[in-house]
């Protein structure tokens, strides 16, 4: 498995985690829990954005890894 494919897999997994946290956030009764979930969503989004930037850099450096 290449670095690019591992990176794509990681991004995909993190998007799944983000979706789960959104569901938990909507279902939470306690306002403190909602804040915790929203902060976690924000943190995960930052990681996803960072990895997506890295993915684009890899695609520019190594054209064979471009998404189709």
DOPA-599408 format. One line per 2 residues: number of its first residue (from 1); their letters; for each residue x, y, z of N, C-alpha, C, O, CB. Coordinates in nm, 2 decimals, padded with zeros to 4 digits. Last residue first. Glycine has a CB too. Layout:
REM residues N
NUM = a = X/Y/Z/X/Y/Z/X/Y/Z/X/Y/Z/X/Y/Z ~ ...
***
This chain:
REM residues 68
68 = xx = -00.87/00.99/-00.98/-00.94/01.00/-01.11/-01.08/01.04/-01.09/-01.15/01.05/-01.19/-00.93/00.86/-01.18 ~ -00.59/01.14/-00.81/-00.73/01.08/-00.80/-00.79/01.09/-00.94/-00.77/01.19/-01.01/-00.82/01.14/-00.69
66 = xx = -00.25/01.07/-00.86/-00.36/01.16/-00.88/-00.49/01.08/-00.87/-00.50/00.96/-00.92/-00.36/01.23/-01.01 ~ -00.01/00.93/-00.85/-00.10/00.92/-00.74/-00.23/01.00/-00.75/-00.31/01.01/-00.65/-00.03/00.95/-00.61
64 = xx = 00.15/01.00/-01.06/00.08/00.87/-01.07/-00.02/00.85/-00.95/-00.10/00.75/-00.96/00.19/00.76/-01.06 ~ 00.26/01.25/-00.99/00.14/01.25/-01.08/00.07/01.11/-01.08/-00.05/01.10/-01.10/00.18/01.29/-01.21
62 = xx = 00.40/01.36/-00.72/00.39/01.23/-00.78/00.27/01.21/-00.87/00.17/01.17/-00.81/00.40/01.12/-00.67 ~ 00.35/01.63/-00.66/00.49/01.57/-00.66/00.50/01.44/-00.74/00.59/01.42/-00.81/00.54/01.55/-00.52
60 = xx = 00.08/01.65/-00.66/00.16/01.74/-00.75/00.30/01.68/-00.77/00.36/01.69/-00.87/00.16/01.88/-00.69 ~ 00.00/01.46/-00.48/-00.04/01.44/-00.62/00.04/01.53/-00.71/00.06/01.50/-00.83/-00.19/01.48/-00.63
58 = xx = 00.12/01.56/-00.25/00.17/01.44/-00.30/00.13/01.42/-00.45/00.21/01.37/-00.53/00.11/01.32/-00.22 ~ -00.05/01.79/-00.22/00.10/01.81/-00.24/00.16/01.68/-00.30/00.24/01.68/-00.39/00.17/01.84/-00.11
56 = xx = -00.29/01.67/-00.17/-00.27/01.75/-00.30/-00.12/01.77/-00.33/-00.08/01.76/-00.44/-00.34/01.89/-00.28 ~ -00.23/01.56/00.08/-00.27/01.47/-00.04/-00.25/01.54/-00.17/-00.20/01.49/-00.27/-00.42/01.42/-00.02
54 = xx = -00.20/01.78/00.23/-00.08/01.69/00.21/-00.11/01.60/00.09/-00.02/01.57/00.01/-00.05/01.61/00.33 ~ -00.46/01.88/00.23/-00.35/01.96/00.17/-00.23/01.87/00.14/-00.17/01.89/00.03/-00.31/02.07/00.27
52 = xx = -00.57/01.67/00.37/-00.61/01.69/00.23/-00.51/01.78/00.16/-00.48/01.76/00.04/-00.75/01.75/00.22 ~ -00.46/01.70/00.62/-00.42/01.58/00.54/-00.46/01.59/00.39/-00.39/01.54/00.30/-00.49/01.46/00.60
50 = xx = -00.58/01.94/00.69/-00.43/01.93/00.68/-00.39/01.81/00.60/-00.30/01.82/00.51/-00.37/01.92/00.82 ~ -00.85/01.87/00.69/-00.80/01.97/00.60/-00.65/01.96/00.58/-00.60/01.98/00.47/-00.84/02.11/00.65
48 = xx = -00.84/01.68/00.90/-00.88/01.64/00.77/-00.83/01.74/00.67/-00.77/01.70/00.56/-01.04/01.62/00.76 ~ -00.77/01.84/01.12/-00.68/01.73/01.08/-00.71/01.69/00.93/-00.62/01.67/00.85/-00.69/01.61/01.18
46 = xx = -00.99/02.01/01.13/-00.86/02.06/01.10/-00.76/01.96/01.06/-00.68/01.98/00.97/-00.81/02.13/01.23 ~ -01.19/01.82/01.18/-01.20/01.89/01.06/-01.06/01.95/01.02/-01.02/01.96/00.91/-01.30/02.00/01.06
44 = xx = -01.11/01.75/01.44/-01.10/01.65/01.33/-01.11/01.72/01.20/-01.04/01.67/01.11/-01.22/01.54/01.35 ~ -01.17/01.99/01.58/-01.04/01.94/01.57/-01.02/01.84/01.46/-00.92/01.84/01.39/-01.00/01.87/01.71
42 = xx = -01.45/02.00/01.54/-01.37/02.11/01.49/-01.22/02.06/01.48/-01.16/02.08/01.37/-01.37/02.23/01.58 ~ -01.53/01.77/01.67/-01.56/01.78/01.53/-01.47/01.89/01.47/-01.41/01.87/01.36/-01.71/01.82/01.51
40 = xx = -01.45/01.84/01.93/-01.39/01.73/01.87/-01.41/01.73/01.72/-01.32/01.70/01.64/-01.44/01.59/01.92 ~ -01.63/02.05/01.98/-01.49/02.08/01.98/-01.41/01.97/01.91/-01.32/01.99/01.84/-01.44/02.10/02.12
38 = xx = -01.87/01.91/01.97/-01.85/02.01/01.87/-01.70/02.05/01.86/-01.64/02.07/01.75/-01.93/02.14/01.90 ~ -01.84/01.74/02.19/-01.85/01.68/02.06/-01.82/01.79/01.95/-01.75/01.76/01.86/-01.99/01.63/02.04
36 = xx = -01.84/01.94/02.39/-01.72/01.85/02.38/-01.72/01.79/02.24/-01.62/01.78/02.17/-01.72/01.74/02.48 ~ -02.09/02.05/02.36/-01.97/02.14/02.34/-01.85/02.05/02.32/-01.77/02.08/02.23/-01.95/02.23/02.46
34 = xx = -02.25/01.83/02.43/-02.26/01.89/02.30/-02.14/01.98/02.26/-02.08/01.97/02.15/-02.39/01.98/02.29 ~ -02.18/01.80/02.70/-02.14/01.70/02.60/-02.15/01.75/02.46/-02.06/01.72/02.38/-02.23/01.58/02.62
32 = xx = -02.30/02.03/02.80/-02.15/02.02/02.81/-02.10/01.91/02.71/-02.00/01.93/02.65/-02.11/01.98/02.95 ~ -02.57/01.98/02.76/-02.50/02.09/02.69/-02.35/02.08/02.69/-02.28/02.11/02.59/-02.55/02.23/02.74
30 = xx = -02.71/01.67/02.73/-02.63/01.75/02.82/-02.55/01.86/02.73/-02.48/01.82/02.64/-02.53/01.67/02.90 ~ -02.80/01.51/02.53/-02.90/01.59/02.61/-02.82/01.70/02.69/-02.87/01.81/02.70/-02.98/01.50/02.70
28 = xx = -02.70/01.43/02.20/-02.66/01.46/02.34/-02.77/01.55/02.41/-02.81/01.65/02.35/-02.53/01.53/02.34 ~ -02.76/01.40/01.94/-02.84/01.32/02.03/-02.81/01.36/02.18/-02.89/01.32/02.27/-02.81/01.18/02.01
26 = xx = -02.59/01.57/01.81/-02.73/01.59/01.79/-02.81/01.52/01.90/-02.92/01.57/01.94/-02.78/01.55/01.65 ~ -02.35/01.45/01.88/-02.37/01.59/01.92/-02.52/01.62/01.91/-02.57/01.69/02.00/-02.29/01.68/01.82
24 = xx = -02.37/01.20/01.75/-02.36/01.21/01.90/-02.40/01.35/01.95/-02.47/01.36/02.05/-02.22/01.16/01.95 ~ -02.35/01.29/01.48/-02.47/01.22/01.53/-02.48/01.23/01.69/-02.58/01.26/01.74/-02.47/01.08/01.49
22 = xx = -02.10/01.40/01.48/-02.21/01.48/01.46/-02.34/01.42/01.51/-02.43/01.49/01.56/-02.22/01.51/01.30 ~ -01.95/01.17/01.53/-01.95/01.27/01.63/-02.06/01.37/01.61/-02.12/01.42/01.71/-01.82/01.35/01.63
20 = xx = -01.99/01.04/01.29/-02.04/00.98/01.41/-02.05/01.08/01.52/-02.14/01.08/01.60/-01.95/00.86/01.45 ~ -01.86/01.21/01.11/-02.01/01.19/01.10/-02.06/01.13/01.23/-02.17/01.17/01.27/-02.03/01.10/00.98
18 = xx = -01.60/01.19/01.20/-01.67/01.32/01.21/-01.82/01.30/01.20/-01.89/01.36/01.28/-01.62/01.41/01.10 ~ -01.55/00.92/01.13/-01.55/00.96/01.27/-01.62/01.09/01.29/-01.70/01.11/01.39/-01.40/00.97/01.33
16 = xx = -01.56/00.95/00.85/-01.66/00.86/00.92/-01.67/00.90/01.07/-01.77/00.90/01.13/-01.62/00.72/00.90 ~ -01.34/01.11/00.82/-01.47/01.16/00.78/-01.58/01.08/00.84/-01.68/01.14/00.88/-01.48/01.17/00.63
14 = xx = -01.14/00.93/00.89/-01.17/01.05/00.98/-01.30/01.12/00.94/-01.37/01.17/01.03/-01.05/01.15/00.96 ~ -01.15/00.75/00.68/-01.18/00.71/00.82/-01.22/00.83/00.91/-01.31/00.82/00.99/-01.07/00.63/00.88
12 = xx = -01.06/00.92/00.47/-01.20/00.86/00.47/-01.24/00.81/00.61/-01.36/00.83/00.64/-01.20/00.74/00.37 ~ -00.80/00.97/00.56/-00.90/01.08/00.54/-01.04/01.03/00.54/-01.13/01.08/00.61/-00.87/01.16/00.41
10 = xx = -00.70/00.71/00.55/-00.71/00.78/00.67/-00.81/00.90/00.67/-00.88/00.91/00.76/-00.57/00.83/00.71 ~ -00.71/00.66/00.27/-00.79/00.57/00.36/-00.80/00.64/00.50/-00.91/00.64/00.56/-00.71/00.44/00.38
8 = xx = -00.53/00.85/00.18/-00.67/00.86/00.14/-00.76/00.77/00.23/-00.87/00.82/00.27/-00.69/00.81/-00.01 ~ -00.30/00.75/00.30/-00.35/00.89/00.33/-00.50/00.90/00.29/-00.57/00.95/00.37/-00.26/00.99/00.26
6 = xx = -00.27/00.51/00.17/-00.29/00.51/00.32/-00.35/00.65/00.36/-00.43/00.65/00.45/-00.16/00.49/00.39 ~ -00.23/00.60/-00.09/-00.35/00.53/-00.06/-00.38/00.52/00.09/-00.49/00.52/00.13/-00.33/00.39/-00.12
4 = xx = 00.02/00.74/-00.05/-00.10/00.81/-00.10/-00.23/00.73/-00.07/-00.33/00.79/-00.03/-00.09/00.84/-00.25 ~ 00.19/00.54/00.02/00.16/00.64/00.12/00.03/00.72/00.08/-00.05/00.75/00.16/00.28/00.74/00.13
2 = xx = 00.06/00.22/-00.09/00.14/00.34/-00.10/00.10/00.44/00.01/00.00/00.43/00.07/00.13/00.40/-00.24 ~ 00.08/-00.12/00.00/00.00/00.00/00.00/00.09/00.12/00.00/00.18/00.13/00.08/-00.10/00.00/00.12
***
